[in-house]
Amino acid sequence: MADREPLSDGFDPIGPFHPYVVMASVLLLDLLLILSVLSALTYAGDKIEDVIWPGGRDWVDL
C-alpha cells in the first residue's frame, strides 16, 4: 500500500475523505445515539408514570 502525503493542513486523509468529514459524521452518529437513548428513557418513563398514576394530564405526548 502506497503512503499518501498529508493534506495541506497537516491532517492525514482517512480513506478518500477529509478528516473533517469523518469527524463530523462520527459526531452526528454520536448525537443520534444520544437522542435515541434519551427518547427510549422518555418513553419508558412515560409508560411507568402511566402505570403508577393513571389518568391526568400527560406532559409528553407519545
C-alpha positions in Angstrom: 0.0 0.0 0.0 1.5 3.3 -1.0 1.9 6.0 1.6 0.0 9.2 0.9 1.2 12.7 1.6 -0.5 14.7 4.4 -3.0 17.2 3.3 -2.1 20.9 3.2 -3.5 21.5 6.7 -1.3 18.7 8.1 -4.0 16.0 8.6 -3.7 12.6 7.1 -6.6 11.6 4.8 -9.0 8.9 6.1 -9.8 6.8 3.1 -11.0 9.1 0.3 -12.4 11.6 2.8 -11.0 14.6 4.5 -10.7 14.1 8.3 -13.3 16.9 9.0 -15.9 14.9 7.1 -15.1 11.8 9.1 -15.1 13.7 12.4 -18.5 15.3 11.5 -20.1 12.0 10.6 -18.8 10.4 13.9 -20.2 13.4 15.8 -23.6 13.1 14.0 -23.7 9.4 14.8 -22.9 10.1 18.5 -25.7 12.7 18.6 -28.2 10.3 17.0 -27.2 7.6 19.5 -27.7 10.0 22.5 -31.0 11.2 21.0 -32.3 7.6 20.7 -31.2 6.7 24.3 -33.0 9.8 25.6 -36.1 9.0 23.6 -36.2 5.5 24.9 -35.8 6.7 28.5 -38.6 9.3 28.0 -40.9 6.6 26.5 -40.1 4.2 29.4 -40.6 6.9 32.0 -43.9 7.9 30.4 -45.2 4.3 30.4 -44.1 3.8 34.0 -45.8 7.0 35.1 -49.0 5.9 33.4 -48.9 2.7 35.4 -48.2 4.4 38.7 -50.6 7.4 38.3 -53.2 6.6 35.6 -55.1 9.4 34.1 -54.3 13.0 34.4 -52.5 15.3 32.0 -49.6 14.0 30.1 -46.5 16.2 29.8 -45.1 14.0 26.9 -47.4 13.2 24.0 -46.4 9.8 22.8 
